Amino acid sequence: MKPATIRDVAERADVSVASVSRVLNGAGPVTEATRMRVLEAVEALQYVPHSGARSLSTSRTNTIGVILPDLYGEYFSELIRGMDVAARARGYHLIVSSSHDSADEASAAIRSMRGRVDGMIVLSPHVGAANLASGLAGRTPILLMNGGADVERPSIVIDNHGGAVAAVEHLVALGRTRIVHIAGPTGNLDAEARMAGYMEAMARAGLPPRVVEGAFTKASGHEAGESLAAAAERPDAVFAANDNMAVGAMLALQDAGLRVPEDIAIVGFDDIPLVSLVRPALTTLKINIAETGKRALQRLVGSIESAGEVAAAACEVVRPELVIRPSSVAATTPANRYARHRSLATAGEAISKGEHPDDQV
């Protein structure tokens, strides 16, 4: 059998198509008798409104497009989890696409979503991402993430520089002096800001910097850890530009017979769910990934539903929170307990005094 149409419902209820539309959309005056006849016809015919046709009349699809550089890994799954919870609460659905870290594929994804979504969230931590996304989106509302501070466009960015400073200051407060940074990929704005924060904090402490290349993957962190374990002069601390590399480095160092944190303390960045489960649990800079995704979705929907009346052009900055775990502080001796207390005080001065969102979404 063919699916019932709105005309079938109108004919069965003996009303006009317009009356059926008013009942289903809850817009416009109808009598109670008409409303009951329409609903009975809808139930009898098992009528399902056509979302495409409805979007033509309302200019809304109740769909948000999300473009990420990758779909693999806990960071992106947590980000999407937060967006999805917020979308369902507002009656929206998500269409998710990956740019595979390619400007051409990001352009193709944005073009394919135009006219199919009410707005887009674009995460592309590369120079020029803002101009690319805004130029291709046309009139479609867009919110940028992790593309660097941009006061002229709606965006949410991480204070990567401040978080990196807090990480180094924490390690310095513990008495570590040979602090190595495992950097993220070249050209990535997040990675570059985190390395800049590391360099500034090391200079401020009067310590020589030492940077090892990485790629934001566990494999690259493991490779870096192997090279550090085999080096003539081993570090006594590692600050990795993300948690994946920190975990990879930790496993390599442990495989080489080194103790964490007794021989080498380790700090990561992001606070993905995995890091509280590894042993020792990882000290890291927490950015409440799911909450950040939720906030991005809420801001974009707010702009869509207010027809741009909300001051959506603001650049919102997320301040990381230093979460201290046993990978940097083995809280078993009075000296280490004192160092832990001191590092918390230092982190409090380095990070913004604003409130941080909790883990709940």
C-alpha positions as CSV (number, residue, x, y, z in Angstrom):
1,M,0.0,0.0,0.0
2,K,1.1,3.5,-0.7
3,P,1.8,5.8,2.3
4,A,-1.1,8.1,3.1
5,T,-0.8,11.7,2.0
6,I,-2.1,14.9,3.6
7,R,-4.8,15.0,0.9
8,D,-5.9,11.5,2.0
9,V,-6.2,12.7,5.6
10,A,-8.2,15.8,4.5
11,E,-10.5,13.7,2.5
12,R,-11.2,11.2,5.3
13,A,-11.7,14.0,7.8
14,D,-13.8,16.0,5.4
15,V,-11.8,19.1,5.8
16,S,-9.4,21.2,3.7
17,V,-5.7,20.4,3.4
18,A,-5.0,23.7,5.1
19,S,-7.0,22.7,8.1
20,V,-5.0,19.4,8.4
21,S,-1.8,21.5,8.2
22,R,-3.0,23.8,10.9
23,V,-3.8,20.9,13.2
24,L,-0.5,19.1,12.6
25,N,1.6,22.2,13.0
26,G,-0.4,23.7,15.9
27,A,-0.6,27.0,14.0
28,G,-3.8,28.8,13.2
29,P,-7.4,28.5,14.6
30,V,-9.4,25.3,14.2
31,T,-12.4,24.1,16.1
32,E,-12.1,21.2,18.5
33,A,-14.4,19.1,16.4
34,T,-12.1,19.6,13.3
35,R,-9.0,18.9,15.3
36,M,-10.5,15.6,16.6
37,R,-11.6,14.5,13.1
38,V,-8.1,15.2,11.7
39,L,-6.3,13.3,14.5
40,E,-8.7,10.3,14.1
41,A,-7.9,10.3,10.3
42,V,-4.2,10.5,11.0
43,E,-4.4,7.5,13.3
44,A,-6.6,5.5,11.0
45,L,-4.4,6.1,7.9
46,Q,-1.2,5.9,9.9
47,Y,-0.2,9.2,8.3
48,V,3.4,10.4,8.7
49,P,4.1,14.0,7.8
50,H,6.7,14.4,5.0
51,S,9.7,16.2,6.6
52,G,11.0,17.4,3.2
53,A,7.6,19.0,2.2
54,R,7.2,20.5,5.6
55,S,10.7,22.1,5.4
56,L,9.7,23.7,2.1
57,S,6.8,25.5,3.7
58,T,8.6,26.4,7.0
59,S,12.1,27.0,5.6
60,R,13.3,24.7,8.4
61,T,14.7,21.2,8.3
62,N,15.4,20.9,12.1
63,T,18.7,19.5,11.1
64,I,22.2,20.7,12.1
65,G,25.3,19.8,10.0
66,V,28.5,19.0,11.8
67,I,31.9,18.9,10.0
68,L,34.8,17.5,11.9
69,P,38.4,16.9,10.8
70,D,38.1,13.2,11.7
71,L,35.5,10.9,13.2
72,Y,37.9,8.5,14.9
73,G,38.8,8.7,18.6
74,E,37.3,9.6,21.9
75,Y,37.7,13.3,21.6
76,F,35.3,13.5,18.6
77,S,32.9,10.9,19.9
78,E,32.6,12.9,23.2
79,L,32.1,16.1,21.2
80,I,29.3,14.5,19.1
81,R,27.8,13.0,22.3
82,G,27.3,16.5,23.8
83,M,25.9,17.9,20.5
84,D,23.5,15.0,20.1
85,V,22.1,15.4,23.7
86,A,21.5,19.1,23.1
87,A,20.1,18.6,19.6
88,R,17.5,16.0,20.8
89,A,16.5,18.3,23.7
90,R,15.7,21.1,21.1
91,G,14.0,18.8,18.5
92,Y,17.0,18.8,16.1
93,H,18.9,16.0,14.3
94,L,22.6,15.9,13.3
95,I,24.2,15.2,10.0
96,V,27.9,14.5,10.6
97,S,30.7,14.5,8.0
98,S,34.5,14.3,8.1
99,S,36.8,16.6,6.2
100,H,39.7,14.1,6.8
101,D,41.8,17.2,7.6
102,S,41.5,18.3,4.0
103,A,40.5,21.8,2.9
104,D,39.0,20.4,-0.3
105,E,36.9,17.8,1.5
106,A,35.8,20.4,4.0
107,S,34.6,22.6,1.1
108,A,32.7,19.7,-0.5
109,A,31.0,18.8,2.8
110,I,29.9,22.4,3.4
111,R,28.5,22.7,-0.1
112,S,26.7,19.4,0.2
113,M,25.0,20.6,3.4
114,R,23.8,23.9,2.1
115,G,20.0,23.9,1.8
116,R,19.8,20.6,3.7
117,V,20.5,22.0,7.2
118,D,19.4,24.9,9.3
119,G,23.0,25.7,10.4
120,M,26.5,24.2,10.6
121,I,29.1,23.6,13.2
122,V,32.6,23.4,11.6
123,L,35.7,22.2,13.5
124,S,38.8,22.8,11.5
125,P,41.9,23.8,13.5
126,H,43.8,25.2,10.6
127,V,44.6,28.7,9.4
128,G,41.9,30.0,7.0
129,A,39.2,27.7,8.2
130,A,37.0,30.6,9.2
131,N,37.2,32.3,5.8
132,L,36.7,29.0,4.0
133,A,33.6,28.0,6.0
134,S,31.9,31.4,6.1
135,G,32.5,32.0,2.4
136,L,31.0,28.7,1.3
137,A,28.1,28.5,3.8
138,G,26.3,31.5,2.2
139,R,23.3,32.6,4.4
140,T,23.4,29.3,6.4
141,P,24.2,30.2,10.1
142,I,27.6,28.8,11.0
143,L,29.6,28.3,14.3
144,L,33.3,27.7,14.2
145,M,35.2,25.6,16.7
146,N,39.0,25.5,17.5
147,G,39.8,27.7,14.5
148,G,41.5,30.4,16.6
149,A,40.0,33.5,18.2
150,D,37.9,35.4,15.8
151,V,35.7,38.2,17.2
152,E,33.9,38.8,13.9
153,R,32.3,35.3,13.7
154,P,30.4,33.1,16.1
155,S,33.0,30.7,17.5
156,I,34.1,28.6,20.5
157,V,37.8,28.1,21.1
158,I,40.0,26.4,23.7
159,D,42.5,28.5,25.7
160,N,45.3,26.1,24.5
161,H,48.0,28.6,25.4
162,G,46.8,29.1,29.0
163,G,46.3,25.3,29.5
164,A,49.9,24.6,28.3
165,V,51.3,27.2,30.7
166,A,49.4,25.6,33.6
167,A,50.8,22.1,32.6
168,V,54.4,23.3,32.6
169,E,53.9,25.3,35.8
170,H,52.5,22.2,37.5
171,L,55.6,20.2,36.5
172,V,58.0,22.9,37.6
173,A,56.2,23.2,40.9
174,L,57.0,19.5,41.4
175,G,60.7,20.1,40.9
176,R,60.9,18.8,37.4
177,T,63.6,20.6,35.3
178,R,64.0,18.5,32.1
179,I,60.5,18.9,30.7
180,V,60.0,17.6,27.1
181,H,57.0,18.6,25.0
182,I,55.5,16.1,22.5
183,A,54.0,18.5,20.0
184,G,51.0,18.1,17.7
185,P,51.0,18.3,13.9
186,T,52.5,21.3,12.1
187,G,49.9,23.8,10.9
188,N,47.4,22.8,13.5
189,L,46.3,25.9,15.5
190,D,45.6,23.9,18.7
191,A,49.0,22.3,18.5
192,E,50.8,25.5,17.8
193,A,49.1,27.4,20.7
194,R,50.0,24.6,23.1
195,M,53.6,24.6,22.0
196,A,53.7,28.4,22.4
197,G,52.4,28.1,25.9
198,Y,55.0,25.4,26.7
199,M,57.8,27.6,25.3
200,E,56.6,30.7,27.3
201,A,56.3,28.8,30.6
202,M,59.7,27.1,30.1
203,A,61.4,30.5,29.4
204,R,59.7,32.0,32.5
205,A,61.1,29.2,34.6
206,G,64.6,29.6,33.1
207,L,64.5,26.0,31.7
208,P,65.8,24.9,28.2
209,P,62.9,23.7,26.0
210,R,63.0,20.4,24.2
211,V,60.3,19.5,21.6
212,V,59.6,16.1,20.0
213,E,57.3,15.9,17.0
214,G,54.0,14.1,17.3
215,A,50.7,13.7,15.3
216,F,48.0,13.7,18.0
217,T,47.9,9.8,17.8
218,K,48.7,7.2,20.3
219,A,51.2,5.7,17.8
220,S,53.1,9.0,17.5
221,G,53.2,9.3,21.3
222,H,54.5,5.8,21.6
223,E,57.2,6.5,19.1
224,A,58.2,9.7,20.9
225,G,58.3,7.8,24.2
226,E,60.6,5.1,22.8
227,S,63.0,7.8,21.6
228,L,63.0,9.5,25.0
229,A,63.6,6.3,26.8
230,A,66.6,5.5,24.6
231,A,68.0,9.1,24.8
232,A,71.4,9.7,26.5
233,E,69.7,12.4,28.6
234,R,66.3,11.3,29.6
235,P,63.7,13.9,30.6
236,D,62.2,13.9,34.1
237,A,58.8,15.1,32.8
238,V,56.7,15.0,29.6
239,F,53.9,17.4,28.6
240,A,52.1,15.9,25.5
241,A,49.9,18.2,23.4
242,N,47.0,15.7,23.8
243,D,46.0,12.7,25.8
244,N,46.4,10.2,23.0
245,M,50.1,11.0,22.7
246,A,50.5,11.1,26.5
247,V,49.1,7.6,26.9
248,G,51.2,6.3,24.0
249,A,54.3,7.8,25.5
250,M,53.5,6.4,28.9
251,L,53.2,2.9,27.6
252,A,56.5,3.1,25.8
253,L,58.3,4.5,28.8
254,Q,56.8,1.7,31.0
255,D,57.8,-0.9,28.5
256,A,61.4,0.4,28.7
257,G,61.3,-0.2,32.5
258,L,60.8,3.4,33.6
259,R,58.5,4.4,36.3
260,V,55.7,7.0,36.0
261,P,55.8,9.4,37.7
262,E,58.9,8.5,39.8
263,D,61.3,8.6,36.9
264,I,59.2,10.6,34.4
265,A,56.1,12.6,35.2
266,I,53.5,12.9,32.4
267,V,50.8,15.4,31.6
268,G,48.3,15.4,28.7
269,F,45.6,17.7,27.4
270,D,41.8,17.2,26.8
271,D,40.8,14.7,29.5
272,I,39.3,12.0,27.2
273,P,37.5,9.2,29.2
274,L,40.4,6.8,28.7
275,V,42.9,8.7,30.8
276,S,41.2,8.0,34.1
277,L,41.4,4.3,33.4
278,V,45.0,3.8,32.5
279,R,47.5,3.2,35.2
280,P,48.7,5.4,36.5
281,A,45.8,7.6,35.7
282,L,46.8,10.6,33.6
283,T,47.2,14.2,34.8
284,T,45.7,16.4,32.1
285,L,44.0,19.7,31.1
286,K,40.3,19.1,31.2
287,I,38.1,21.0,28.7
288,N,34.8,19.2,29.3
289,I,34.6,17.9,25.7
290,A,30.9,16.8,25.7
291,E,29.9,20.0,27.5
292,T,31.7,22.1,24.9
293,G,29.8,20.2,22.1
294,K,26.6,20.8,23.9
295,R,27.3,24.5,24.2
296,A,28.2,24.8,20.5
297,L,24.9,23.2,19.5
298,Q,22.9,25.4,21.9
299,R,24.5,28.6,20.6
300,L,23.9,27.7,17.0
301,V,20.2,26.8,17.6
302,G,19.7,29.9,19.6
303,S,21.0,32.0,16.6
304,I,18.8,30.0,14.2
305,E,15.6,30.4,16.2
306,S,16.1,34.0,16.9
307,A,16.8,34.8,13.2
308,G,20.2,36.1,14.1
309,E,19.0,38.4,16.8
310,V,21.3,36.8,19.4
311,A,24.8,38.3,19.5
312,A,26.2,35.1,17.9
313,A,29.3,36.8,16.6
314,A,31.0,36.5,20.0
315,C,34.1,34.3,20.4
316,E,33.6,32.2,23.4
317,V,36.7,30.9,25.1
318,V,36.8,27.6,27.1
319,R,39.3,27.7,29.9
320,P,41.0,24.3,30.6
321,E,41.1,23.0,34.2
322,L,44.2,21.2,35.5
323,V,43.2,17.7,36.8
324,I,46.0,16.2,38.8
325,R,46.3,12.4,38.9
326,P,49.0,9.9,39.7
327,S,50.9,10.2,36.4
328,S,52.5,13.4,37.7
329,V,52.1,13.1,41.5
330,A,52.4,9.9,43.4
331,A,50.6,11.0,46.6
332,T,52.3,8.5,48.9
333,T,54.9,10.7,50.6
334,P,54.7,14.0,52.6
335,A,56.9,15.7,50.0
336,N,54.7,14.7,47.1
337,R,51.5,15.7,49.0
338,Y,53.1,19.1,49.5
339,A,54.0,19.3,45.8
340,R,50.5,18.4,44.9
341,H,49.1,21.2,47.1
342,R,51.6,23.7,45.6
343,S,50.8,22.7,42.0
344,L,47.1,23.2,42.6
345,A,47.7,26.7,43.8
346,T,50.0,27.4,40.8
347,A,47.4,26.1,38.4
348,G,44.7,28.2,40.0
349,E,46.8,31.3,39.2
350,A,47.6,30.3,35.7
351,I,44.0,29.4,34.6
352,S,41.1,31.8,34.4
353,K,39.2,32.3,37.6
354,G,35.9,31.8,35.8
355,E,33.7,28.8,36.6
356,H,34.3,25.6,34.6
357,P,31.3,23.5,33.4
358,D,31.0,20.1,35.0
359,D,31.0,16.7,33.4
360,Q,27.2,16.4,33.1
361,V,25.5,16.8,29.7
